[in-house]
Amino acid sequence: MPQQIKTLCWVGNIDGHLRLLDQTQLPVTLAYVDCRTVEDVSEAICSLRVRGAPAIGIAAAYGVCLAIQHAEHNIKLRACEACEYLAASRPTAVNLAWALDRMRYVLQQESVDNNSRELAKRLLGEACAIHQEDRQQCASIGRHGVKLLNSLPQGAGILTHCNTGALATGGDGTALAVIFALADAGAKPHVFVDETRPLLQGARLTAWELKQRGIEATLICDSMAAQVMKEGRVAACITGADRIAANGDTANKIGTYGVATLAQAHGIPFYVAAPTSTFDLTLDSGDLIPIEERGASEITCGFGKVTAPDQIAVYNPAFDVTPKELISAIVTELGVIQPVSTQEIANSVFIPERKVKVL
Ligand code: MRU
């Protein structure tokens, strides 16, 4: 990712604002949008101006900082209400709820009073810490993930789905960070990029990021993955995750389950890369993960072009759940989890318990 492109950043001090790269305009236009209210942040998350599990958590944390600007009374209450409001913007990626829980935890510390400047400083400090930690976690995921892929021959095909790079996180990404690290180590991976219907995160964002990095990539329609695998062009698949249950079942962008199923049918390893903030150990299995449903027009009138008859019934789940049996390994910032099982996850993933109560 070139230095000057920033997916999201906080501009200024406690009275500053959140600046986002508007991903709905990529790859045609590189435009930034400034969020100055919590409503602006919610709109940006809902409309996918900012997207990707870690990135929406970071954006929401900054959104809480915006919610209390100019407030003189009931500041903690306002911040708590902002947490509730932002948590409702997208249901599947647990990083959103996780980041907001961290903000809530700051709010309920006894040492934090209702004094606006001090509270604003603490909240901004926490949002910046979430952002900075994610940056470091991306780097660690890249380092650990390389161990899974560095035995592949030069030029090996690696298939990915959706966008899991710098645009989706506070750092270099998750699954794409692994590919970037592999390329940095001297390998020359050839990435097959699923276009990722219906919103084309693969075509618009992943292909764009790979080009920026000078990594060889071939764009395919989602429905071509089986043929490309059958032709022997894919040595491994790697994707990100939006929520991983305690047993390893993994929710990710719609179509990921299909990729994993195809990978197994062709004897190709299927890897998931995600920070530990993507695990939801309160859910025993993926059956319990809430799946966001999005509007029909994304399918019938994508990007402004009518492609279906008026009034046709549409089902548009934005995510699916890949059963753990199809996942060869999960890479986190802490290392590689293999085999993927409840026991291995419990041994590897530690999420500090923050008991948060509604104020
Ligand atoms: O709807 P999106 O674009 O937010 O979906 C994003 C994904 O599914 C990503 O694969 C996931 O969040 C991992 S991002 C590092």
Residues whose N, C-alpha, C, O or C-beta is under 5 A from the ligand:
A	BS01	MRU	R51 G52 A53 H161 C162 N163 T164 A168 T174 Q201 G240 A241 D242 N252 K253
